[in-house]
Amino acid sequence: MSENSVITESGDKPVEPTALDQLPFSRFHAKITAMTLGANFSDGYALGIIGAILPTISVQLGLSSFWEGMIASSALIGLFFGSLILGRVGDIIGRQRVYVLNFALIAAVSLMQLWTPNVMALFVLRVLIGFGLGADYAVGPTLMSEFAPRRQRGAMLASLTVAWTVGYVAANVIATYANTGDDSWRWLLASGAIPAVIVLVVRIGTPESPGWLISKGRVDEARAIVRRCFGVELDTSAYMQEGESVGYKELFSRGNRVRTWFGILFFSALVLPYFAIYTFVPTILSNLNVENADLQYLILNLFLLIGGIAGIWFVAKMPRRSFTIVSFGVLAVSLAALGALSNMSVAAMMIPFVIYTFVMSAASNITQVYPPELFPTSLRASGVGLLNGLSRIASAAGTFALPLSLTNWGISTTMYWLAGVLLLGMLISIRWAPETRSQNLV
């Protein structure tokens, strides 16, 4: 009998404690995955709806190019502050409370968009929605990764991006065909409250992360949660009771700074072109002189969805490092090809655009998987929040710059500099990307 064995109340038979990441996939794992998937669907819907209806809003509110960029990037600005602030809060007070309460804010503010009186009010509301979403970007994958079995962790986390993509595509399709002009854009924006309310309701009662509880010295509470949710005794021998961390400064300490900088730079390089391009797909198709743009838009959204699903398989089967480097390379070549073929036939232009769409959607899965694996428990929510927050500043900058770039430099040059961002991401990954696939999250 090991020194950690537990004697049950019903007899003398010892129960060997089990490591949380060695448990088989169970109903509880499916439940917490579904709750987080619902949040990512809501996230994708809230961020996707704005791109499809932005031309209508621009006409209705008389937006300049400056305000188009500001409205398009508003939620991303909120995501920066939400991820940065509430990610740190998640390391201090726990994952569970942030995980539940952020969707109360998202639901309420989403509904308020129905009565927005002017562009400034809309900007503020979208920033607040992004603030709430930022909490989920930091805490959602963190909580999920700390419950996940090691063998299924990659697929579970990667599925979050698929749910986000489903929400994003659903928003694009609904807005394309339900945007009838006049005030329909208000109802479309406010419809984001529906999935947010559903997520809020189903998350009530979510347990706290056992790993976080142990890191704060609350071992008995952690054991009780594992006993209740999984019916086993928790092996705590691998966990460290780390106490209070010193905050973001510790992320840049000697032991953490390489992983922190890699996370910031790889994440930012990947999502900057993504948000810039997919917020303005209708505008880009117009600049490419594509006929039947609605059909091409639907085709791109279809490959966005297929790529996200395929990405789950790639993340589960491939090493994290190799997947990231190869993805950056293919994406950079695709955008460079799109820039070079911008004056060619629709078929010639759409081939690299479709390849980019498919691979970008698949590659985006790694942004949910890598960040939680880069940091120890006491810093995990802060680290994931920092990476998400700073990457959203990059996304907001790209989203703001894209319409200005198209106006001043044209489609080819715009695609070339976006390809350059992806090439930089590949070089950073070659230099710093760690392999974390088999890592134990304690």
C-alpha positions as CSV (number, residue, x, y, z in Angstrom):
1,M,0.0,0.0,0.0
2,S,1.4,3.4,-0.9
3,E,1.7,6.2,1.7
4,N,-1.0,8.2,-0.2
5,S,-3.6,5.3,-0.1
6,V,-6.9,6.2,1.4
7,I,-9.1,3.8,3.5
8,T,-12.7,4.0,2.5
9,E,-15.5,4.4,5.1
10,S,-17.0,1.0,4.1
11,G,-14.0,-1.1,4.9
12,D,-10.3,-1.6,5.0
13,K,-9.6,-1.8,1.2
14,P,-7.2,0.9,0.2
15,V,-8.0,3.3,-2.6
16,E,-5.0,4.4,-4.6
17,P,-5.1,8.1,-5.3
18,T,-5.2,9.0,-9.0
19,A,-3.6,11.9,-10.9
20,L,-6.2,14.1,-12.4
21,D,-4.7,14.1,-15.9
22,Q,-4.6,10.3,-15.9
23,L,-8.3,9.8,-15.5
24,P,-10.3,8.5,-18.5
25,F,-12.6,10.9,-20.3
26,S,-15.8,11.0,-18.4
27,R,-19.3,12.7,-18.3
28,F,-17.8,15.5,-16.3
29,H,-15.1,16.2,-18.9
30,A,-17.8,16.2,-21.5
31,K,-19.9,18.7,-19.4
32,I,-17.1,21.2,-18.8
33,T,-16.1,20.9,-22.4
34,A,-19.6,21.7,-23.5
35,M,-19.9,24.7,-21.2
36,T,-16.7,26.1,-22.5
37,L,-17.6,25.3,-26.1
38,G,-20.9,27.3,-25.6
39,A,-18.9,30.3,-24.5
40,N,-16.6,30.1,-27.5
41,F,-19.6,29.9,-29.8
42,S,-20.9,33.0,-28.1
43,D,-17.5,34.7,-28.4
44,G,-17.3,33.9,-32.1
45,Y,-20.8,35.1,-32.7
46,A,-20.3,38.4,-31.0
47,L,-17.0,39.1,-32.9
48,G,-18.3,37.7,-36.2
49,I,-21.5,39.6,-36.4
50,I,-19.8,43.0,-36.6
51,G,-17.9,42.3,-39.8
52,A,-20.9,41.2,-41.9
53,I,-23.1,44.2,-40.9
54,L,-20.4,46.9,-40.7
55,P,-21.2,48.3,-44.2
56,T,-24.8,48.8,-43.1
57,I,-23.8,50.4,-39.9
58,S,-21.4,52.6,-41.8
59,V,-24.3,53.9,-44.0
60,Q,-26.7,54.2,-41.1
61,L,-24.4,56.1,-38.8
62,G,-22.3,57.8,-41.5
63,L,-19.0,56.3,-40.4
64,S,-15.6,57.5,-41.7
65,S,-12.8,55.0,-42.4
66,F,-11.4,55.9,-39.0
67,W,-14.7,54.9,-37.2
68,E,-15.1,51.8,-39.3
69,G,-11.7,50.7,-38.0
70,M,-12.6,51.7,-34.5
71,I,-15.9,49.8,-34.4
72,A,-14.3,46.8,-36.1
73,S,-11.6,46.7,-33.5
74,S,-13.6,47.8,-30.4
75,A,-14.3,44.3,-29.0
76,L,-10.6,43.4,-29.5
77,I,-9.6,46.5,-27.5
78,G,-12.0,45.2,-24.7
79,L,-10.5,41.8,-25.0
80,F,-7.1,43.2,-24.3
81,F,-8.2,44.8,-21.0
82,G,-10.5,41.9,-20.0
83,S,-7.8,39.2,-20.6
84,L,-5.1,41.2,-18.9
85,I,-7.2,42.2,-15.8
86,L,-9.5,39.3,-15.3
87,G,-6.9,36.7,-16.1
88,R,-4.9,38.0,-13.2
89,V,-8.0,38.0,-11.1
90,G,-8.6,34.4,-12.0
91,D,-5.2,33.5,-10.4
92,I,-6.0,35.4,-7.3
93,I,-9.6,34.6,-6.5
94,G,-10.0,31.4,-8.6
95,R,-11.2,30.4,-12.0
96,Q,-14.8,29.6,-11.1
97,R,-16.2,33.0,-10.2
98,V,-14.7,34.7,-13.2
99,Y,-15.8,31.8,-15.4
100,V,-19.5,32.4,-14.4
101,L,-19.9,36.1,-13.8
102,N,-18.3,37.4,-17.1
103,F,-21.2,36.1,-19.1
104,A,-23.7,38.2,-17.0
105,L,-21.9,41.3,-18.3
106,I,-21.8,40.0,-21.9
107,A,-25.5,39.1,-22.0
108,A,-26.6,42.5,-20.6
109,V,-24.4,44.6,-22.8
110,S,-25.2,42.6,-25.9
111,L,-28.8,43.4,-25.4
112,M,-28.1,47.1,-24.8
113,Q,-26.8,47.3,-28.4
114,L,-30.5,47.3,-29.5
115,W,-30.9,50.9,-28.3
116,T,-27.5,52.3,-29.2
117,P,-28.0,56.0,-30.1
118,N,-24.7,56.8,-31.9
119,V,-21.3,55.6,-32.9
120,M,-19.6,56.5,-29.6
121,A,-22.2,54.5,-27.6
122,L,-21.8,51.5,-29.9
123,F,-18.0,51.7,-29.5
124,V,-18.3,51.7,-25.7
125,L,-20.7,48.8,-25.7
126,R,-18.5,46.7,-28.0
127,V,-15.5,47.4,-25.8
128,L,-17.5,46.2,-22.7
129,I,-18.5,43.0,-24.6
130,G,-14.9,42.4,-25.4
131,F,-13.9,43.0,-21.8
132,G,-16.3,40.2,-20.7
133,L,-15.1,37.9,-23.5
134,G,-11.5,38.6,-22.5
135,A,-12.2,36.9,-19.1
136,D,-13.3,33.8,-20.9
137,Y,-10.3,33.8,-23.2
138,A,-8.1,33.8,-20.1
139,V,-10.0,31.6,-17.7
140,G,-12.0,29.2,-20.0
141,P,-9.1,27.2,-21.5
142,T,-7.2,27.5,-18.2
143,L,-10.0,25.9,-16.1
144,M,-10.6,23.3,-18.8
145,S,-6.9,22.4,-19.2
146,E,-6.6,21.8,-15.4
147,F,-9.4,19.2,-15.5
148,A,-8.5,17.6,-18.8
149,P,-7.0,14.1,-19.2
150,R,-3.5,14.5,-20.7
151,R,-4.2,12.3,-23.7
152,Q,-7.4,14.2,-24.7
153,R,-6.2,17.7,-23.6
154,G,-5.1,18.8,-27.1
155,A,-8.3,17.8,-28.7
156,M,-10.5,19.2,-25.9
157,L,-8.8,22.6,-26.1
158,A,-8.6,22.6,-29.9
159,S,-12.4,22.0,-30.0
160,L,-12.8,25.5,-28.4
161,T,-11.6,27.1,-31.6
162,V,-14.0,25.0,-33.7
163,A,-16.9,26.2,-31.5
164,W,-15.6,29.8,-31.9
165,T,-15.5,29.3,-35.7
166,V,-19.1,27.8,-35.7
167,G,-20.3,30.9,-33.9
168,Y,-18.3,33.2,-36.2
169,V,-19.6,31.5,-39.4
170,A,-23.2,31.4,-38.0
171,A,-23.0,35.2,-37.4
172,N,-21.7,35.8,-40.9
173,V,-24.4,33.7,-42.6
174,I,-27.2,35.1,-40.5
175,A,-26.1,38.6,-41.0
176,T,-25.6,38.1,-44.7
177,Y,-29.2,37.0,-45.2
178,A,-31.1,38.7,-42.3
179,N,-29.5,42.1,-42.8
180,T,-32.4,43.8,-44.5
181,G,-31.3,47.4,-44.0
182,D,-32.7,50.1,-41.8
183,D,-32.4,49.0,-38.1
184,S,-31.9,45.3,-38.7
185,W,-28.3,45.7,-37.6
186,R,-29.4,46.6,-34.1
187,W,-31.4,43.4,-33.8
188,L,-28.5,41.4,-35.2
189,L,-26.0,42.8,-32.7
190,A,-28.5,42.3,-29.8
191,S,-29.0,38.7,-30.8
192,G,-25.6,37.9,-29.2
193,A,-27.4,38.1,-25.9
194,I,-29.2,34.8,-26.6
195,P,-26.2,32.4,-26.6
196,A,-24.7,34.5,-23.7
197,V,-27.7,33.9,-21.5
198,I,-27.7,30.2,-22.2
199,V,-24.0,30.0,-21.3
200,L,-24.6,31.9,-18.1
201,V,-27.3,29.6,-17.0
202,V,-25.5,26.3,-17.7
203,R,-22.3,27.5,-16.0
204,I,-23.9,28.0,-12.6
205,G,-22.5,25.4,-10.2
206,T,-19.2,24.9,-12.0
207,P,-16.6,23.6,-9.5
208,E,-13.3,25.3,-8.9
209,S,-10.1,24.0,-10.4
210,P,-8.5,21.4,-8.0
211,G,-5.0,22.4,-9.3
212,W,-5.7,26.1,-8.3
213,L,-7.0,25.1,-4.9
214,I,-3.9,23.0,-4.2
215,S,-1.6,25.8,-5.3
216,K,-3.3,27.9,-2.6
217,G,-3.0,25.2,0.1
218,R,-6.7,24.2,0.0
219,V,-5.9,20.5,-0.5
220,D,-9.0,19.1,1.2
221,E,-11.3,21.2,-1.0
222,A,-9.6,20.0,-4.1
223,R,-9.9,16.4,-3.0
224,A,-13.6,16.8,-2.2
225,I,-14.3,18.3,-5.7
226,V,-12.4,15.4,-7.4
227,R,-14.3,12.9,-5.2
228,R,-17.6,14.4,-6.1
229,C,-17.0,14.9,-9.8
230,F,-15.1,11.7,-10.6
231,G,-15.6,9.4,-7.7
232,V,-11.9,8.9,-7.0
233,E,-9.3,10.1,-4.6
234,L,-6.9,12.7,-6.0
235,D,-3.1,12.2,-6.0
236,T,-1.7,15.5,-4.9
237,S,1.9,14.5,-4.9
238,A,2.7,16.1,-8.2
239,Y,1.2,19.5,-7.3
240,M,3.1,22.3,-5.7
241,Q,1.5,24.6,-3.1
242,E,2.9,27.7,-4.6
243,G,1.1,30.3,-2.5
244,E,0.5,33.8,-3.9
245,S,2.4,34.6,-7.1
246,V,3.9,38.1,-7.5
247,G,1.9,38.8,-10.6
248,Y,2.9,39.6,-14.2
249,K,6.4,40.4,-13.2
250,E,6.9,36.7,-12.5
251,L,6.0,35.8,-16.1
252,F,9.2,37.6,-17.2
253,S,11.4,35.9,-14.6
254,R,14.4,33.9,-15.8
255,G,12.4,30.6,-15.7
256,N,9.4,31.9,-17.6
257,R,10.3,34.7,-19.9
258,V,11.3,32.7,-23.0
259,R,7.9,30.9,-23.0
260,T,6.1,34.1,-22.2
261,W,7.7,36.0,-25.1
262,F,7.2,33.1,-27.5
263,G,3.5,33.0,-26.5
264,I,3.0,36.7,-27.0
265,L,4.7,36.8,-30.4
266,F,3.4,33.6,-31.9
267,F,-0.2,34.3,-30.9
268,S,0.0,37.9,-32.1
269,A,1.5,37.0,-35.5
270,L,-1.2,34.3,-36.1
271,V,-4.3,36.3,-35.2
272,L,-3.3,39.8,-36.6
273,P,-4.0,38.7,-40.2
274,Y,-6.9,36.5,-39.2
275,F,-9.0,39.3,-37.6
276,A,-7.9,41.9,-40.1
277,I,-8.9,39.8,-43.1
278,Y,-12.1,38.2,-41.8
279,T,-13.5,41.4,-40.4
280,F,-13.3,42.9,-43.9
281,V,-13.9,39.9,-46.2
282,P,-16.7,41.6,-48.1
283,T,-14.4,44.7,-48.6
284,I,-11.5,42.5,-49.7
285,L,-13.7,40.6,-52.2
286,S,-14.8,43.9,-53.5
287,N,-11.2,45.1,-54.0
288,L,-10.5,41.8,-55.8
289,N,-13.4,42.6,-58.1
290,V,-15.0,39.3,-57.3
291,E,-18.4,38.8,-58.9
292,N,-21.1,37.0,-56.9
293,A,-19.3,38.0,-53.7
294,D,-22.0,36.5,-51.4
295,L,-21.4,33.0,-52.8
296,Q,-17.6,33.3,-52.5
297,Y,-18.1,34.6,-48.9
298,L,-20.2,31.5,-48.1
299,I,-17.5,29.3,-49.7
300,L,-14.8,30.9,-47.5
301,N,-17.0,30.4,-44.4
302,L,-17.5,26.8,-45.3
303,F,-13.7,26.2,-45.5
304,L,-13.3,28.2,-42.3
305,L,-15.5,25.6,-40.6
306,I,-14.0,22.6,-42.3
307,G,-10.5,23.8,-41.4
308,G,-11.4,24.2,-37.7
309,I,-12.7,20.7,-37.5
310,A,-9.7,19.2,-39.4
311,G,-7.4,21.2,-37.0
312,I,-8.6,19.1,-34.0
313,W,-7.1,16.0,-35.7
314,F,-3.8,17.7,-36.6
315,V,-3.4,19.1,-33.0
316,A,-4.1,15.6,-31.5
317,K,-1.7,13.9,-33.9
318,M,1.1,16.3,-34.5
319,P,3.7,17.8,-32.1
320,R,2.8,21.3,-31.1
321,R,6.0,22.8,-32.4
322,S,5.9,21.2,-35.8
323,F,2.3,22.0,-36.3
324,T,2.9,25.7,-35.5
325,I,5.9,26.1,-37.8
326,V,4.4,24.4,-40.8
327,S,1.1,26.3,-40.4
328,F,2.9,29.7,-40.4
329,G,4.8,28.7,-43.5
330,V,1.8,27.7,-45.5
331,L,-0.2,30.7,-44.4
332,A,2.6,33.2,-45.4
333,V,2.9,31.6,-48.9
334,S,-0.9,31.6,-49.4
335,L,-1.3,35.4,-48.6
336,A,1.8,36.2,-50.8
337,A,0.2,34.2,-53.6
338,L,-3.1,36.0,-53.1
339,G,-1.3,39.4,-53.4
340,A,0.5,38.2,-56.6
341,L,-2.7,36.9,-58.2
342,S,-4.9,39.9,-57.2
343,N,-5.4,40.9,-60.9
344,M,-6.0,37.4,-62.2
345,S,-9.3,35.5,-62.6
346,V,-11.6,34.8,-59.7
347,A,-10.7,31.1,-59.8
348,A,-7.0,31.8,-59.6
349,M,-7.4,34.3,-56.7
350,M,-9.8,32.1,-54.7
351,I,-7.4,29.1,-54.6
352,P,-4.8,30.7,-52.3
353,F,-7.7,32.5,-50.4
354,V,-9.4,29.1,-49.7
355,I,-6.1,27.5,-48.7
356,Y,-5.4,30.4,-46.4
357,T,-8.8,30.1,-44.9
358,F,-8.6,26.4,-44.3
359,V,-5.1,26.4,-42.8
360,M,-5.7,29.5,-40.7
361,S,-8.8,28.0,-39.2
362,A,-6.9,24.7,-38.5
363,A,-3.9,26.6,-37.1
364,S,-6.0,28.8,-34.8
365,N,-6.8,25.7,-32.7
366,I,-3.2,25.9,-31.4
367,T,-4.0,29.3,-29.8
368,Q,-6.3,27.5,-27.3
369,V,-3.8,24.6,-26.7
370,Y,-0.4,26.2,-26.4
371,P,-1.0,29.0,-23.9
372,P,-2.2,26.9,-20.9
373,E,0.7,24.5,-21.5
374,L,3.3,27.3,-21.2
375,F,2.8,28.3,-17.6
376,P,2.7,26.8,-14.1
377,T,-0.7,26.6,-12.2
378,S,-0.2,29.8,-10.1
379,L,0.5,31.8,-13.2
380,R,-1.6,30.0,-15.7
381,A,-4.6,32.3,-15.9
382,S,-2.4,35.4,-15.8
383,G,-0.2,34.0,-18.5
384,V,-3.1,33.0,-20.8
385,G,-4.7,36.3,-20.1
386,L,-1.6,38.2,-21.0
387,L,-1.1,36.3,-24.3
388,N,-4.7,36.7,-25.3
389,G,-4.7,40.4,-24.3
390,L,-1.6,41.4,-26.2
391,S,-2.6,39.3,-29.2
392,R,-5.8,41.2,-29.3
393,I,-4.0,44.5,-29.4
394,A,-2.2,43.1,-32.5
395,S,-5.6,42.0,-33.9
396,A,-7.1,45.4,-33.2
397,A,-4.1,47.1,-34.9
398,G,-4.4,44.9,-37.9
399,T,-8.2,45.4,-38.1
400,F,-7.8,49.2,-37.8
401,A,-5.0,49.3,-40.4
402,L,-6.5,47.1,-43.0
403,P,-9.1,49.5,-44.5
404,L,-6.5,52.3,-44.5
405,S,-4.0,50.0,-46.2
406,L,-6.5,48.9,-48.8
407,T,-7.4,52.6,-49.5
408,N,-3.8,53.8,-49.7
409,W,-1.7,50.9,-50.9
410,G,-4.1,48.5,-52.6
411,I,-4.9,44.8,-52.2
412,S,-1.5,43.4,-53.3
413,T,0.7,45.4,-51.0
414,T,-1.8,44.7,-48.1
415,M,-1.6,40.9,-48.6
416,Y,2.2,41.1,-48.9
417,W,2.7,42.9,-45.5
418,L,0.2,40.5,-43.8
419,A,2.3,37.6,-45.3
420,G,5.3,39.2,-43.7
421,V,3.7,39.1,-40.3
422,L,3.1,35.4,-40.7
423,L,6.7,34.8,-41.9
424,L,7.9,36.6,-38.7
425,G,5.7,34.2,-36.7
426,M,7.3,31.2,-38.4
427,L,10.9,32.5,-37.6
428,I,9.9,33.1,-34.0
429,S,8.5,29.6,-33.7
430,I,11.6,28.0,-35.2
431,R,13.7,29.9,-32.6
432,W,11.6,29.5,-29.4
433,A,8.6,27.1,-29.8
434,P,8.7,24.4,-27.0
435,E,7.2,21.0,-27.3
436,T,4.5,20.7,-24.6
437,R,2.3,17.8,-25.9
438,S,3.2,15.4,-23.1
439,Q,3.5,18.0,-20.4
440,N,1.8,17.5,-17.0
441,L,-0.2,20.7,-16.1
442,V,0.7,21.0,-12.4
